[in-house]
């Protein structure tokens, strides 16, 4: 049986959901490596809906995170509550501000954030079973709340987010857009992706390295 990876999404669109390029590049690389995957997202309302043309929140509009994430997964998606770590060999969280708005309230609360309970529960299971965890873009900011203190991750060079990670007990490592940070002890791999990327090719290099390392770690 091929390796299986769970991919957790937070909507559809960089400003209020999962970053579309990051998600697509992740799924592409998994497929290129012959790794099976299944997408999951919480069945909750988005924190806000952003008009991506104007970059502004739309008053009075509501969207569902699972329904929007289904656009990225071409409909092949399940509620986050249905994710069982025992069924998968690793888990990956693409970025996008949905991670900071829908999977958590980091965008509003900073280092005082709370993380979605269903996400915390399943990530604790992956971590306890020592299954590799991939985090990209803004998603590594969740690591201290999801995985406990002392986990090394990167968001690139952003001093504000790096400071928040440190305040919550995490370890931030500066990193270039085309590289990754690997915490071998905790089996966590992270890359800056669109925290730094100015071109899709830059994001692709780091994301492919992340998926490749997750692939290697699944064999260990």
C-alpha positions in Angstrom: 0.0 0.0 0.0 1.3 3.5 -0.9 2.1 6.1 1.7 -0.9 8.2 2.7 -0.7 11.9 3.7 -3.5 14.0 5.2 -3.6 17.6 3.9 -5.5 20.0 6.2 -7.0 23.1 4.4 -8.6 26.2 5.8 -10.7 27.5 3.0 -9.8 28.7 -0.5 -7.8 31.9 -1.1 -4.7 33.5 0.4 -6.5 36.2 2.3 -9.2 34.2 4.0 -8.4 30.5 3.4 -5.7 28.2 2.2 -3.1 29.6 -0.2 -4.1 28.1 -3.6 -0.6 27.8 -5.1 0.8 26.3 -1.9 -1.9 23.7 -1.8 -1.7 22.8 -5.5 2.1 22.5 -5.3 1.8 20.3 -2.3 -0.7 18.0 -4.0 1.3 18.0 -7.2 4.5 16.9 -5.5 2.7 14.2 -3.5 1.3 12.8 -6.7 4.6 13.0 -8.5 6.1 10.9 -5.7 3.3 8.3 -5.9 2.0 9.3 -2.4 -1.7 9.0 -1.8 -3.4 12.0 -0.1 -6.8 13.1 1.3 -7.8 16.6 2.0 -9.7 17.7 5.2 -11.1 21.0 6.4 -13.2 22.1 9.4 -17.0 22.4 8.8 -17.2 25.9 10.3 -18.0 29.4 9.1 -15.0 31.5 7.9 -13.9 34.3 10.2 -14.4 36.7 7.3 -14.8 36.8 3.5 -12.2 38.8 1.6 -12.7 40.3 -1.9 -9.4 39.2 -3.4 -9.6 42.0 -6.1 -9.8 44.8 -3.5 -8.1 43.0 -0.6 -11.0 44.0 1.7 -13.4 42.1 3.9 -17.0 41.9 2.5 -19.6 43.0 5.0 -22.5 40.6 5.5 -21.1 37.7 3.4 -20.6 34.3 5.0 -18.8 31.2 3.6 -18.1 27.8 5.0 -14.5 26.6 5.3 -15.2 23.0 4.2 -17.3 24.1 1.3 -14.7 26.6 0.1 -11.8 24.1 0.6 -13.7 21.6 -1.5 -12.9 23.9 -4.5 -9.2 23.2 -4.0 -9.8 19.5 -3.5 -12.1 19.2 -6.5 -14.8 18.0 -4.1 -12.7 15.1 -2.7 -12.6 16.3 0.9 -13.9 15.3 4.3 -14.6 17.2 7.5 -11.6 17.7 9.8 -13.5 15.8 12.5 -13.3 12.6 10.4 -9.5 12.7 10.2 -8.0 9.8 12.1 -4.2 9.9 12.4 -4.1 6.1 12.4 -5.2 6.1 8.7 -2.2 8.3 7.5 1.5 8.3 7.6 2.0 12.1 7.8 0.1 15.4 7.7 0.7 18.7 5.9 -0.8 22.1 6.5 -0.4 24.6 3.6 -0.5 28.3 4.5 -2.8 31.2 3.7 -4.4 33.4 6.2 -7.1 30.8 6.8 -4.6 29.2 9.1 -4.5 32.5 11.1 -8.3 33.2 10.9 -10.1 29.9 10.6 -7.8 27.2 12.1 -6.9 29.7 14.8 -7.5 33.4 15.8 -3.8 34.4 15.5 -4.7 37.2 13.0 -6.7 38.9 15.8 -5.1 37.6 19.0 -1.4 37.2 18.2 0.5 35.1 20.7 -2.6 34.9 22.9 -4.3 32.9 20.1 -6.5 29.9 20.5 -6.4 27.0 18.0 -9.4 25.1 16.7 -10.0 22.3 19.1 -10.5 19.7 16.4 -7.2 20.6 14.8 -5.4 20.4 18.2 -6.8 17.0 18.9 -5.8 15.4 15.6 -2.3 17.1 15.5 -1.6 15.8 19.0 -2.3 12.3 17.7 0.1 12.7 14.7 2.8 14.1 17.0 2.3 11.4 19.7 2.6 8.7 17.0 5.8 10.4 15.7 4.4 10.8 12.2 6.0 13.6 10.1 4.3 17.0 10.1 4.7 19.6 7.4 3.9 23.3 8.0 4.3 26.1 5.4 3.9 29.8 5.1 2.0 31.2 8.2 1.0 27.7 9.5 4.2 27.2 11.6 2.9 29.9 14.0 0.5 27.2 15.2 3.2 24.8 16.2 3.6 25.9 19.9 -0.1 25.5 20.5 -0.4 22.3 18.5 2.8 20.5 19.4 4.0 22.1 22.6 7.1 24.2 23.3 10.6 23.7 21.9 9.6 22.8 18.3 11.9 24.5 15.7 10.0 26.0 12.7 10.4 28.8 10.2 8.2 31.5 8.7 11.2 33.0 6.9 12.4 36.3 8.3 9.2 38.0 9.6 10.1 39.5 13.0 6.6 39.9 14.2 5.5 36.3 13.6 8.9 34.9 14.7 8.5 36.8 17.9 5.1 35.4 18.5 6.4 31.9 18.0 9.1 32.5 20.6 6.7 34.1 23.0 4.5 31.0 22.9 7.5 28.7 23.5 8.4 27.7 20.0 11.8 28.0 18.4 12.0 30.1 15.2 14.8 29.6 12.7 15.4 32.1 9.9 15.2 30.5 6.4 15.3 31.4 2.8 12.3 31.0 0.5 13.7 28.0 -1.3 14.8 26.1 1.8 13.3 24.2 4.7 13.9 23.9 8.4 13.8 20.3 9.8 13.2 19.5 13.5 14.4 15.9 13.5 13.5 15.2 17.1 9.9 16.3 16.7 9.7 15.2 13.0 8.5 18.6 11.9 9.4 20.2 8.5 8.6 23.8 7.6 9.2 26.2 4.8 8.4 30.0 4.3 6.6 29.6 0.9 4.6 32.8 0.3 5.8 34.5 3.5 8.7 35.3 1.3 8.0 34.1 -2.3 7.6 36.6 -5.0 7.2 34.0 -7.8 5.5 30.6 -7.8 8.8 28.9 -8.8 10.4 30.2 -5.5 7.5 28.7 -3.5 7.6 25.5 -5.5 11.3 24.9 -4.6 10.8 25.1 -0.9 7.5 23.2 -0.9 8.9 20.4 -3.1 11.8 20.1 -0.6 9.3 19.9 2.3 7.3 17.2 0.7 10.5 15.3 -0.3 11.7 15.4 3.3 8.3 14.3 4.6 8.6 11.4 2.1 12.0 10.4 3.5 10.9 10.7 7.1 7.9 8.4 6.5 10.5 5.7 5.8 12.3 6.2 9.2 
